[in-house]
Amino acid sequence: MSNIPSVDLRDFLSDDPARKQKFIDEIGAAYEDIGFVALRGHFLSDQLVKDLYEEIKNFFALPQDVKDKYEIPGIGGQRGYTSFGKETAKGFKKPDLKEFWHFGQYVEGDPKLEKEYPDNVIVEELPKFNEVGEETYKMLEKTGQYVLRALALHLGLEETYFDKYIKNGNSILRPIHYPPITEEPDNAVRAAAHGDINLITLLMGAQGKGLQVQNHQGDWVDAIAQPDELMINVGDMLSRHSNNRLKSTIHRVVNPPKEMWSTSRYSIPFFMHPISEMPLDCLENCIDATHPKLYEDITAGEFLHERLVELGLIKE
């Protein structure tokens, strides 16, 4: 496949069974092939998107000493600010050329999880920053819930199979700033080739070149969304749970041409995670004589911890 398929969530949400099935078939085929789709018809309004970009640009433009006070030690970067050059992709020695922020779950009705998750960090200098971040988080979570319902049906599961696992899940909204490049990078890129850890990733800000996806032939394909589209990909947890039927595809963010080094890039992925107790055991209906079980049993929490150690965000 040499381009990213485009689908419309309004087909799945319609009262027309044929349109709903069309969406299930299209997204299922795309995720079995290249692991990425561009999605229209999501729950983000144009105004919310505009407000969010304004707020995150304001945050990353703050003086470094102000941003640094929001870098919280001891929580593996799960909330608040992570400064430039702190994260390194699995298998790479050079850190990525980025700084980022993490909004986490807004737990409802579960005191145990409220204690388990770190608190969200409030930016005192920007009164609307946290409010806009929370609204975006909830709209992306709602969009992701319906995508997972479609994938549950594609996998022969109950439509609401994933609902109980993603309610109050350990999902993360990560506004990223790739600053202007000021000198020749020493084999470093904005985001080195990697697969995502989680169930699915919903990405804002994939307009314009930069994001690339590796297809089955090993070729790098530009993943460019239209202004009204999110780019959504399968993560390692869902790939593992489906015994690799749904593909977690390697992707990267390459450095721009030299004439564009002076420009910043902003990208906002929503990493949709389940609760820690979710078993990622390979689904029985994804295992047969031709597709033997590929992975050992593990919970989502155990898998996440392993990967955060590999990324250098948790020190053991």
C-alpha positions, -999 to +999 in steps of 0.1 A: +000+000+000+014+034-010-011+057+006-032+060+038-069+051+034-095+076+045-127+067+064-156+087+078-168+080+114-203+093+104-208+061+084-204+040+116-226+064+136-254+064+110-287+044+113-279+027+080-266-008+086-249-009+052-230+024+059-220+011+093-207-022+079-189-003+051-169+016+079-161-016+098-149-033+066-128-003+055-111+004+088-106-034+095-089-038+061-067-007+066-055-019+100-048-054+087-028-039+059-009-007+069-022+000+104-031+036+097-063+055+086-072+091+081-105+097+099-132+124+092-164+129+112-147+130+146-160+149+177-135+178+176-150+211+166-129+236+145-131+261+174-117+236+199-088+227+176-080+264+170-081+270+208-059+241+216-032+251+191-032+286+205-028+273+241+000+249+234+019+274+213+016+298+242+029+272+266+059+262+246+067+299+241+071+304+279+106+310+292+124+277+299+127+283+336+089+286+337+083+254+318+109+236+339+088+241+371+061+219+355+085+189+350+075+166+378+102+142+390+095+105+398+064+099+377+081+088+344+068+119+326+032+108+329+019+143+336+031+178+329+062+189+310+090+168+296+119+189+284+138+187+251+159+156+244+146+135+273+128+107+253+147+082+231+129+057+208+134+020+215+166+008+199+180+043+193+208+061+212+200+097+201+171+114+219+142+128+198+143+165+189+112+174+209+096+187+241+061+178+252+033+180+277+010+153+291-026+156+300-039+124+317-072+108+326-100+127+344-112+099+366-149+096+372-164+074+400-133+053+408-113+063+439-088+035+434-078+048+400-078+084+413-050+073+436-032+052+410-029+080+384-009+111+390-028+144+391-030+166+361-006+196+363-021+231+363-003+258+343-008+290+364+004+314+336-023+303+311-058+302+326-074+285+296-047+259+289-060+231+312-097+237+304-090+234+266-068+204+272-095+186+292-122+192+266-099+180+238-090+149+258-127+140+263-136+145+226-106+124+214-115+097+239-151+096+227-139+093+191-115+065+200-143+046+218-163+044+185-132+034+165-126+005+190-163-005+188-159-009+150-127-029+155-144-051+181-171-060+155-144-066+128-127-090+152-159-109+159-163-095+194-193-078+211-194-042+199-188-028+234-160-053+243-134-025+248-157-001+267-151-015+301-113-014+296-111+022+283-135+038+308-111+057+331-082+042+311-046+054+314-048+075+282-025+104+275-030+136+254+005+147+243+010+181+227+045+180+211+067+209+201+095+201+176+115+233+179+134+250+150+166+231+141+196+254+148+225+232+138+232+200+118+215+172+137+240+145+147+220+115+134+190+127+155+155+132+141+123+148+154+109+114+163+129+082+155+112+052+140+089+035+165+057+017+172+032+031+197+027+013+230-011+017+234-044+004+219-048+031+193-033+066+187-054+095+175-031+122+160-039+158+154-014+179+134-005+154+105-012+181+079+020+187+058+050+164+054+070+150+083+051+119+095+061+087+076+047+052+079+066+020+069+045-003+047+050-041+044+075-037+016+097-016+039+090+016+020+084+049+039+050+064+029+041+101+037+011+102+060-006+135+053-041+142+067-066+167+054-074+197+077-106+180+090-089+146+095-072+127+124-046+101+116-054+070+137-031+040+140-030+007+158-006+005+188+014-025+201-012-034+228-040-039+202-016-056+178-006-080+205-042-086+217-053-094+182-023-118+177-009-093+151-040-095+130-043-057+134-009-042+125+011-018+148+031+000+121+065+016+125+064+053+119+087+083+123+088+121+121+116+132+098+135+165+099+123+191+074+144+202+044+172+226+055+153+257+042+125+249+067+148+243+097+137+277+112+101+265+116+085+248+146+062+217+142+034+210+165+018+176+168-009+163+192-013+126+196-039+110+220-025+077+231-056+056+241-047+032+269-069+008+288-069+003+326-038-015+339-057-047+346-068-053+310-054-087+299-036-084+266-037-122+260-041-131+224-078-133+215-089-169+209-107-160+177-074-146+163-055-179+168-057-209+145-035-234+128-022-208+103-019-181+129-004-196+161-002-176+193+026-151+190+028-136+225+029-145+261+001-134+284+006-100+300-015-072+314-016-037+299+000-022+331+029-047+330+034-041+293+034-003+297+059-004+325+083-025+304+081+000+275+085+031+297+118+016+310+129+009+274+121+046+265+142+058+294+112+076+310+114+052+340+147+043+356+151+009+372 
